[in-house]
Amino acid sequence: MGALNSLILDGLTLDPQHQWTDEFDWDAVEQEQTRSLNGKLIVQEGVKKLYGRPITLAANEGAWTPLSTVRALEALRDERGRVMLLDLPDGRSEYVIFNRDGAPPLQAQQLFRLVNPPLDDLFEVTLRLITVAPPA
């Protein structure tokens, strides 16, 4: 279990105000619907999905990340196959990797545009992660 009220990704402390925007868009139960020859609905359900739940953490105009942390997140993102522990503010923990399917797994937007920002300059960050099995 993670530390309550902290958001930590692989040892990097992030602003706990990041919102898990797709938290309720997941269903662990897989369902298949077909019709029989006489038109009756046939529904099959089963728990198939143990991992693969998306975790998108978005700043939503209130969670700010210094450039030094953005650079550390870039380094994590660029490690292929890196399994990381994500501690959520509510005490839950998940093993995750960067979700590279679709939108970029790391997006960072400066609060105030500077050509050469210092390491303490603030950014709004969106992280796209996906749950995986714990490392062996």
C-alpha positions as CSV (number, residue, x, y, z in Angstrom):
1,M,0.0,0.0,0.0
2,G,1.2,3.5,-0.8
3,A,1.5,6.4,1.5
4,L,-1.9,8.1,2.0
5,N,-2.2,11.5,0.2
6,S,1.0,10.9,-1.8
7,L,1.3,10.3,-5.5
8,I,4.6,8.5,-6.2
9,L,5.7,6.9,-9.5
10,D,8.8,4.7,-9.1
11,G,10.1,6.9,-6.3
12,L,9.3,10.2,-8.0
13,T,6.8,12.3,-5.9
14,L,4.2,14.0,-8.1
15,D,1.5,16.5,-7.2
16,P,-1.3,14.4,-5.5
17,Q,-3.9,16.6,-7.2
18,H,-3.4,14.8,-10.5
19,Q,-6.7,13.4,-11.5
20,W,-7.1,9.7,-12.7
21,T,-9.3,10.7,-15.6
22,D,-10.2,7.2,-16.9
23,E,-10.6,5.5,-13.5
24,F,-14.1,4.4,-14.2
25,D,-13.8,3.6,-17.9
26,W,-12.6,0.1,-17.1
27,D,-14.5,-3.2,-16.8
28,A,-12.7,-6.3,-15.8
29,V,-15.5,-8.5,-17.0
30,E,-15.4,-9.4,-20.7
31,Q,-18.7,-9.8,-22.4
32,E,-19.7,-11.4,-25.8
33,Q,-23.2,-11.1,-27.3
34,T,-24.4,-13.2,-30.2
35,R,-27.7,-14.4,-31.6
36,S,-28.9,-17.9,-32.0
37,L,-30.4,-19.1,-35.3
38,N,-33.9,-18.5,-33.8
39,G,-33.0,-14.9,-32.8
40,K,-32.4,-15.4,-29.0
41,L,-29.7,-13.4,-27.4
42,I,-26.8,-15.4,-26.1
43,V,-24.6,-13.6,-23.6
44,Q,-21.3,-15.0,-22.3
45,E,-19.3,-13.3,-19.6
46,G,-16.1,-14.0,-17.9
47,V,-13.4,-12.3,-15.9
48,K,-10.6,-12.2,-18.4
49,K,-8.8,-9.0,-17.8
50,L,-6.4,-9.1,-14.8
51,Y,-4.1,-6.3,-16.0
52,G,-4.1,-3.7,-18.8
53,R,-6.2,-1.1,-17.0
54,P,-5.4,2.4,-18.2
55,I,-4.3,5.0,-15.7
56,T,-4.3,8.5,-17.2
57,L,-3.1,11.1,-14.6
58,A,-3.9,14.6,-15.8
59,A,-2.9,17.9,-14.2
60,N,-6.3,19.5,-15.0
61,E,-5.1,23.1,-14.3
62,G,-4.1,22.6,-10.7
63,A,-1.3,20.0,-10.4
64,W,2.1,21.4,-11.2
65,T,5.3,19.6,-11.8
66,P,8.8,21.2,-11.8
67,L,10.9,20.7,-14.9
68,S,13.4,18.6,-12.9
69,T,10.7,16.0,-12.3
70,V,9.5,16.3,-16.0
71,R,13.1,15.4,-17.0
72,A,13.1,12.4,-14.6
73,L,9.8,11.3,-16.0
74,E,11.3,11.5,-19.5
75,A,14.2,9.2,-18.5
76,L,11.7,6.7,-17.1
77,R,9.6,6.9,-20.2
78,D,12.6,6.2,-22.4
79,E,13.4,2.9,-20.6
80,R,11.8,0.2,-22.6
81,G,9.9,-2.4,-20.5
82,R,10.4,-0.5,-17.2
83,V,7.8,-1.8,-14.7
84,M,7.2,0.9,-12.0
85,L,5.3,1.0,-8.8
86,L,2.6,3.7,-8.7
87,D,1.4,4.7,-5.2
88,L,-2.0,6.6,-5.4
89,P,-3.1,9.3,-2.9
90,D,-5.9,7.0,-1.6
91,G,-3.4,4.3,-0.5
92,R,-3.8,1.9,-3.5
93,S,-0.7,0.8,-5.4
94,E,-0.4,-0.6,-8.9
95,Y,2.5,-1.8,-11.0
96,V,2.5,0.1,-14.3
97,I,4.3,0.7,-17.5
98,F,3.9,3.7,-19.9
99,N,1.0,3.2,-22.2
100,R,2.4,3.8,-25.6
101,D,-0.7,2.8,-27.5
102,G,-2.2,6.0,-29.0
103,A,-1.5,9.4,-27.5
104,P,2.0,10.1,-26.1
105,P,2.7,8.5,-22.7
106,L,4.1,11.8,-21.3
107,Q,2.9,15.2,-22.2
108,A,4.2,18.4,-20.4
109,Q,3.0,22.0,-21.0
110,Q,4.7,25.0,-19.4
111,L,2.5,27.2,-17.3
112,F,4.4,30.3,-18.6
113,R,6.3,30.0,-21.8
114,L,10.1,30.5,-21.4
115,V,12.7,29.7,-24.1
116,N,15.2,28.2,-21.6
117,P,13.3,27.4,-18.4
118,P,15.1,26.7,-15.1
119,L,14.7,23.3,-13.5
120,D,12.1,24.7,-11.0
121,D,9.9,26.0,-13.8
122,L,6.3,24.6,-13.5
123,F,4.6,22.3,-16.0
124,E,1.2,20.7,-16.3
125,V,1.8,17.0,-16.9
126,T,-0.3,14.2,-18.3
127,L,0.9,10.6,-17.8
128,R,-0.6,7.7,-19.6
129,L,0.1,4.4,-17.8
130,I,-1.3,0.9,-17.9
131,T,-1.4,-1.7,-15.2
132,V,0.8,-4.9,-15.5
133,A,1.7,-7.9,-13.4
134,P,4.2,-7.3,-10.6
135,P,7.8,-8.0,-11.6
136,A,9.0,-11.5,-10.9
